[in-house]
Amino acid sequence: MTRRRWRITVLAALATLGAVYPITSLFVETTWVPQAVFVIALVAGLGLVGRGLTRSRVLVVLAQVLVTGYVILARWTGETFVLLVPTPATLEAANSLALQALETINRYSAPAPLNDGITFCLVVAVALVAIAVDAMAATWRSPAAAGLPLLTAYLITAANGEAALALRFFLVPVGLWLVMLHTTARAQFGRWGTASAAGHSEIDEAAHDRDALRSFTAGALKLGAAGVVIALLVPAVVPHFPPRYLTEGLGRSGDGGGEGSVGFNDTLDLSRSLNNQDQSPVLTYTTTAFTRAPLRVLATSYYSRGEWSVVGATGARPESPTPLPPQDKRRDYVITVSDNTLAAPRIAAPYPVVAVAMEGTPWTIDPVTRDVRVGRAVSSYRVTYADLAPTPPQLREAGSPDSPDITEDDLNVPERSRDLVQRWSDEVTRGKDNALDKAIAIQNHLRDTSRYTYSLDLGEQLRDSEGRPLEPIQSFYQTRRGYCVQFATAMIMMARAQGIPARMAIGFLPGQLSDEHYVVRASDAHAWPELYFQGYGWLRFEPTPGARAGTPPPYAVVGSDSGATGGGREVSESASRSASNTVPTTSTQATAAPVQQQRGLLDTIGAAFTVRNLLILVAVLVGLLAAFAMPITAWLLRLRRRRAAVTQQQLIEAEWDDLTSHLGDLGIDAPEGVTLRQLRERYVTDGHLDEENATAMRRVTATLEKSRYDRPERTTPQEAVRLHDDIRSIRRQVGRTRAWQARARSFFWPAVGVSFWRSLPERLLARRR
């Protein structure tokens, strides 16, 4: 093996690392980098060994692919191997990791969270790039071709980041690539060598070769420098084109860094939709109303297999929209939209739309949903909309729903979850005898933050006893966590179970005021239910709690008898109002103020230590001590038991008792009469442990069994330390799956501390006896 072959191999590995390192800007964490470095080093080492053993280039590359692939699979899916051999389950595990990565990419914009699926796919991608670069640069000795996989790795980041990459991310791989070119070219140039001829001395030949090599090197450096300068200058003068996103996921810009449009698909997947944190503006608008309503984009009644879809509606459809309520039951306002980036055929507007004004653009209104569709994207438009806000008494007196707007889908509940939804809705609406009170009860039940948690992280997908994924409504009923889509779907299905027509509306929250305009961003995407009331049509409700949710309209608030939400200037009213009688008068006359006497530091400190302030301080300290009495007691008891442990077995038993007590505080009790392994499976299942922590739980129970039933000297301190670390990881994982109320209760009211204080009188009495 020549020295230059070693040099090319090392340069190829460094260039690969330099090309893939910018991917760190796409994700929140960088824990995948050490694993990528290991894979790159493994590929380089396999290449060096293979090229030293055989001259077959194909065999060298094949060995790199097989060995690297085996190592990666063993690292991520090794538990599926049988006698160190991959099985069909290995492919299923790898496919699950890939699907997890795809879901993350589709769900989040950069920087996205890092999980096992993303890390697995990144390591696989790095391995492929490393093999391609090493094969081209060192095995086939064509470093120029190695620039293609390096460029591919670089473009993955450049096309999916929020902003332009830093210059160093470009210069490092390019510089290493140029060094590879130069090194290989020098080696090939040196082999040309001029032949010795009569009449020429060897000194002259050597000098000639050195001069030619220096000339070649200088020309190569000039050409490479010119290429780099051109690559840097061309983007500065060429217009920026929208990037091609990675499965429409990570490429969404965060702060309007790139131009493009925002669109809604025709399907809404409950497991991952409408949780985008993108801050790119979608549109700006002004309105004549003082109160702002959500901007609806579309509505749909068709739900199947966890997805809302605008296709598939059944039943006859009217040819034209049903007339709106008369003027005495509504107020009309105008919204003027500009800088709209919503993709055709959708536009956003408050519901229901009365009239639309947009020059030169054809538009239609859906006869059932009143969604406005446009023939092409429009940057500005004006919409007149109606504010429908009847009083609760009027809605309570509304008759049974009977309208062409109501389809079969508006009352359909999935068969798989029908019984659950019926029991759920009956429990929530117990004692209510009309549609409005039932709807308000459902809404208030879902907005109760003591029962439900607003979160963009849905956690792992739950499965039934047969291993099938739960229907999203069933999963939401069990986890009690989700975002607007889950809450809106739950209310729709519970309302349908009570005979109230309901459908899903999708659009945007009203946005935030900025320079006399309201700005709506992509992160304002929202979903809410619409319920039908005879005489008033489809009315909005708001079951989603949390900051990223709208405010319930007045008719959806218990005890509210207000009329229209409006306020503001109606379309028919004059825009000019005299404000002379509303302008407050101000006085500019100066008034004399007494000069305050300066107080010294000692006076200030002395004034602070009054009897009243001391009593307040003592009361605060006593309150804090009382609030943290149980946690401190539990901590001291655990510390005392660990220090009292003489053997490793006693220490392990103390750690295990601490874990079972903590899990019991979080709501996972240990039933009596179960074996250790049955208890372990209960903790893994009810604690929703991921694969890593499930393995840690198995290690913990195995160590505990060994300490109980094996010879004492065979339990090592290292095992006790590992058990302690595993228990800490398990406690953190289980805590993340519990509601905040359960976590707070487990902290402030641990069973160990409570039991100590409750048994204190008995222990004191026993000691006195």
C-alpha positions, -999 to 999 in steps of 0.1 A, spaced: 0 0 0 15 33 -11 17 63 12 -4 83 -12 -32 56 -11 -32 61 27 -34 98 22 -63 97 -2 -82 74 21 -78 97 51 -87 128 29 -118 110 16 -129 103 52 -123 138 63 -141 152 32 -171 130 39 -172 142 75 -170 178 64 -198 173 39 -222 157 63 -214 178 93 -237 207 82 -267 183 87 -263 191 124 -280 225 117 -312 206 107 -317 189 141 -318 200 177 -292 176 190 -259 164 176 -256 130 193 -256 113 159 -222 128 150 -200 103 170 -218 74 154 -213 89 120 -176 94 127 -174 57 137 -191 46 105 -168 68 83 -137 54 101 -151 19 96 -156 24 59 -121 39 55 -105 10 75 -123 -16 54 -112 1 22 -76 1 33 -76 -35 43 -96 -46 12 -73 -28 -12 -43 -44 5 -57 -79 2 -72 -79 -33 -70 -61 -66 -107 -65 -73 -124 -31 -68 -159 -47 -68 -149 -70 -39 -136 -41 -19 -168 -21 -23 -190 -52 -16 -171 -59 16 -176 -22 27 -213 -24 20 -219 -58 37 -197 -52 68 -209 -16 74 -246 -26 68 -242 -55 93 -227 -33 119 -254 -7 116 -282 -33 117 -265 -49 147 -263 -16 165 -300 -6 159 -318 -39 155 -295 -64 171 -323 -77 194 -339 -92 162 -309 -113 153 -309 -150 158 -274 -165 163 -259 -132 151 -278 -136 118 -304 -109 107 -340 -122 103 -372 -109 86 -379 -91 119 -347 -71 113 -362 -57 82 -394 -49 100 -375 -31 127 -354 -11 102 -386 -2 83 -402 10 116 -372 33 122 -374 46 87 -411 53 91 -404 71 124 -378 93 106 -402 100 77 -429 111 102 -405 134 120 -394 150 87 -430 155 76 -441 169 110 -413 193 119 -395 222 103 -358 226 109 -343 223 135 -363 191 141 -360 168 172 -337 139 170 -350 104 177 -339 68 170 -354 68 135 -337 100 124 -303 89 139 -306 55 122 -314 71 88 -286 96 92 -260 70 100 -272 49 69 -270 80 47 -235 88 60 -224 53 54 -236 54 18 -218 87 12 -186 75 28 -186 43 7 -192 62 -25 -165 88 -18 -139 62 -7 -147 40 -37 -143 68 -62 -114 86 -46 -93 57 -34 -105 24 -50 -110 38 -85 -86 67 -80 -110 92 -94 -114 119 -68 -131 143 -92 -161 119 -93 -161 118 -55 -173 154 -56 -208 142 -67 -216 123 -34 -200 151 -14 -222 176 -32 -253 155 -26 -246 154 12 -240 191 12 -272 199 -8 -293 178 17 -286 205 42 -286 235 19 -321 226 5 -337 219 38 -323 245 62 -341 276 75 -314 300 61 -282 300 40 -255 279 53 -224 294 69 -194 298 45 -173 273 65 -197 245 58 -189 250 21 -152 257 23 -142 227 44 -154 199 21 -144 218 -10 -109 224 3 -105 187 12 -118 177 -22 -93 200 -40 -65 185 -19 -76 150 -30 -75 161 -66 -41 176 -62 -26 146 -44 -39 121 -70 -29 143 -99 7 146 -85 9 109 -82 -3 103 -118 19 131 -131 50 117 -114 45 83 -131 47 99 -165 85 107 -159 106 117 -189 128 89 -203 166 92 -201 181 98 -234 217 100 -245 233 134 -241 211 144 -211 222 142 -175 200 127 -148 203 161 -129 188 179 -158 159 154 -161 151 156 -124 152 194 -125 129 194 -155 104 171 -137 104 193 -107 98 224 -128 69 207 -146 54 195 -114 56 230 -99 39 244 -130 12 217 -129 6 224 -92 4 262 -97 -21 257 -125 -43 233 -105 -43 257 -76 -53 286 -98 -81 266 -114 -94 253 -81 -94 288 -65 -112 302 -96 -139 275 -92 -144 283 -56 -147 320 -62 -172 315 -90 -192 292 -67 -194 319 -41 -201 348 -64 -228 332 -87 -254 328 -58 -250 364 -50 -262 376 -84 -286 347 -93 -321 350 -79 -329 326 -50 -352 298 -61 -375 280 -37 -357 249 -23 -370 214 -30 -380 201 4 -373 168 18 -407 152 17 -422 186 23 -408 186 59 -376 202 70 -373 227 43 -400 251 56 -384 283 64 -388 297 98 -386 334 94 -396 341 59 -362 334 46 -374 319 14 -403 326 -10 -431 301 -15 -467 293 -7 -485 276 21 -510 250 12 -535 225 28 -537 189 17 -571 173 10 -565 149 39 -558 157 76 -539 129 95 -548 131 131 -514 117 141 -492 145 127 -512 174 111 -514 211 122 -486 211 146 -462 231 125 -441 257 143 -431 276 112 -432 314 117 -435 323 80 -462 349 73 -492 335 54 -512 367 49 -519 401 65 -553 417 68 -574 445 82 -610 442 93 -639 465 102 -648 444 132 -634 450 166 -634 413 175 -616 389 152 -627 355 142 -606 326 130 -600 325 92 -614 293 78 -599 276 48 -620 245 44 -645 223 62 -652 186 59 -675 160 73 -659 128 60 -637 109 85 -622 75 79 -593 56 95 -579 85 115 -581 110 86 -604 139 77 -608 142 39 -626 166 16 -635 137 -7 -659 109 -1 -690 128 11 -721 108 5 -757 118 -2 -773 144 -25 -757 179 -26 -776 211 -32 -768 232 -63 -764 265 -43 -756 275 -7 -785 277 17 -795 313 24 -779 329 55 -801 340 84 -818 374 79 -801 407 88 -817 409 122 -798 377 132 -764 387 119 -740 416 113 -718 419 82 -682 430 83 -654 433 57 -619 417 59 -592 430 34 -564 406 28 -529 414 13 -496 395 9 -515 362 7 -493 332 2 -520 305 6 -518 282 -24 -547 278 -49 -575 268 -48 -579 279 -12 -583 313 5 -588 321 41 -617 341 54 -641 342 84 -672 320 81 -697 324 66 -688 343 35 -714 367 21 -695 382 -9 -660 381 -24 -642 408 -44 -610 399 -63 -603 414 -97 -596 391 -126 -597 359 -106 -626 334 -109 -640 320 -77 -667 297 -65 -684 289 -31 -690 253 -22 -728 248 -18 -724 228 14 -694 240 33 -693 276 18 -655 272 13 -643 297 -13 -622 283 -41 -602 303 -65 -590 295 -100 -554 306 -93 -534 320 -64 -543 355 -55 -522 379 -34 -550 402 -23 -588 401 -20 -617 414 0 -644 393 17 -677 403 33 -686 379 60 -715 375 85 -711 374 123 -736 348 135 -739 350 172 -773 341 185 -781 341 222 -781 309 242 -819 311 248 -824 313 210 -803 282 204 -819 263 231 -853 269 214 -840 259 180 -858 229 165 -844 196 152 -817 199 125 -833 197 91 -814 212 62 -798 203 28 -765 213 44 -766 182 66 -752 150 50 -750 115 63 -713 121 71 -723 148 96 -737 122 120 -713 93 113 -692 78 141 -665 52 133 -678 18 140 -646 7 158 -649 34 184 -687 39 185 -693 23 219 -664 42 235 -676 75 220 -712 69 231 -703 61 267 -679 90 268 -705 115 255 -733 102 277 -711 107 307 -701 142 298 -736 154 288 -755 137 316 -784 159 328 -784 181 297 -817 181 277 -809 203 247 -783 205 219 -766 237 231 -761 226 267 -748 193 255 -723 210 232 -712 234 259 -707 205 283 -685 187 258 -665 218 250 -659 226 287 -650 190 295 -623 190 268 -610 225 278 -605 213 314 -567 213 318 -570 191 349 -582 163 327 -565 170 294 -531 182 283 -524 204 252 -492 190 236 -477 188 201 -460 156 212 -484 127 210 -459 102 223 -456 66 211 -485 51 192 -507 29 215 -518 -6 204 -546 -29 215 -543 -64 230 -538 -78 195 -510 -54 186 -530 -33 162 -526 5 164 -555 21 183 -579 43 164 -568 80 171 -600 87 191 -593 57 213 -557 68 217 -567 103 226 -592 90 252 -564 70 269 -536 95 267 -557 127 272 -531 147 253 -530 162 219 -534 195 200 -563 211 181 -570 182 157 -575 157 185 -596 180 206 -618 190 177 -623 154 165 -633 143 200 -659 170 203 -673 163 168 -676 126 175 -692 131 209 -717 157 195 -726 132 167 -732 105 193 -757 129 209 -775 135 175 -760 169 168 -746 173 132 -709 182 134 -680 187 111 -643 197 111 -632 232 101 -595 239 93 -579 273 90 -559 298 110 -562 317 143 -567 354 139 -530 363 141 -512 391 159 -514 429 153 -483 444 136 -482 480 123 -520 484 120 -523 450 102 -529 416 116 -503 390 105 -513 354 102 -484 329 103 -481 292 94 -478 283 131 -514 298 135 -529 268 117 -558 256 137 -588 232 136 -621 235 154 -655 219 153 -687 233 137 -721 222 150 -754 227 132 -783 245 148 -816 249 130 -822 285 118 -786 295 123 -765 270 104 -730 259 113 -717 275 145 -681 274 158 -671 259 191 -636 258 207 -627 227 227 -589 231 225 -572 244 257 -539 261 258 -523 292 242 -526 279 206 -564 279 206 -592 304 199 -616 319 224 -651 303 226 -678 325 211 -703 340 236 -731 315 228 -707 287 238 -701 301 273 -724 290 300 -746 318 313 -739 341 284 -769 358 270 -750 384 249 -758 390 213 -735 393 184 -698 392 191 -694 421 168 -686 456 177 -669 476 150 -682 491 118 -708 473 98 -708 474 60 -738 497 58 -725 521 84 -706 552 75 -668 551 79 -666 586 92 -674 592 129 -669 624 148 -644 619 176 -643 654 190 -664 645 220 -643 615 229 -609 632 229 -597 637 265 -583 670 275 -548 672 290 -533 699 312 -498 711 306 -496 732 337 -467 723 359 -474 713 395 -450 715 424 -439 683 441 -421 679 474 -385 669 474 -380 635 490 -352 632 516 -324 608 507 -323 577 529 -291 560 538 -283 523 534 -286 515 572 -320 533 573 -333 513 544 -321 480 560 -335 490 594 -369 499 578 -371 464 562 -367 446 595 -400 455 610 -421 432 631 -446 428 602 -420 419 577 -404 394 600 -437 377 606 -443 375 569 -408 361 564 -414 335 591 -447 326 576 -432 322 541 -404 299 555 -429 278 574 -451 275 543 -421 265 522 -411 240 548 -446 225 550 -448 224 512 -415 205 508 -418 185 540 -428 153 523 -402 155 494 -374 163 519 -385 135 542 -386 110 513 -352 121 502 -337 118 537 -352 83 541 -338 71 508 -304 86 516 -303 70 551 -312 35 537 -285 37 510 -259 47 535 -271 19 559 -266 -7 532 -237 -29 541 -238 -53 511 -244 -48 474 -277 -68 479 -290 -44 504 -281 -14 482 -299 -30 452 -330 -38 473 -330 -1 484 -328 11 448 -356 -13 437 -379 -2 466 -372 34 457 -383 27 420 -415 8 429 -425 35 454 -419 63 428 -438 45 401 -466 39 426 -467 77 432 -471 82 394 -501 58 394 -485 25 385 -490 3 415 -474 -30 422 -502 -56 426 -498 -82 453 -491 -118 444 -473 -111 411 -439 -123 402 -409 -100 396 -411 -106 358 -448 -100 357 -443 -67 376 -415 -59 351 -438 -63 321 -465 -42 339 -440 -14 343 -429 -16 307 -464 -15 294 -481 9 317 -451 32 319 -450 34 280 -413 27 281 -394 30 249 -371 3 237 -340 16 254 -357 20 288 -376 -13 284 -341 -29 280 -330 -10 311 -359 -24 331 -350 -59 321 -314 -53 332 -327 -40 365 -348 -70 372 -321 -94 361 -296 -77 385 -322 -79 413 -328 -116 407 -291 -122 407 -286 -103 440 -314 -123 456 -307 -158 444 -270 -159 434 -241 -160 458 -235 -126 474 -199 -122 462 -210 -125 425 -229 -92 427 -204 -65 418 -204 -28 426 -204 -20 389 -237 -38 386 -252 -17 414 -239 15 397 -254 4 364 -287 -4 381 -288 30 397 -283 47 363 -309 25 347 -334 34 374 -328 71 369 -334 68 332 -366 47 337 -380 73 362 -374 101 338 -391 82 309 -422 73 330 -424 108 343 -426 122 308 -456 100 300 -476 112 330 -498 143 333 -484 172 351 -508 168 379 -495 132 386 -459 144 384 -466 172 409 -485 149 432 -456 124 431 -431 151 440 -450 170 468 -468 139 483 -446 109 480 -459 78 497 -426 72 515 -427 106 532 -464 104 540 -461 69 555 -432 81 577 -452 109 592 -484 89 596 -467 61 614 -447 86 636 -472 86 666 -473 48 666 -435 45 666 -432 71 694 -457 53 715 -440 20 709 -406 35 718 -421 49 751 -435 14 759 
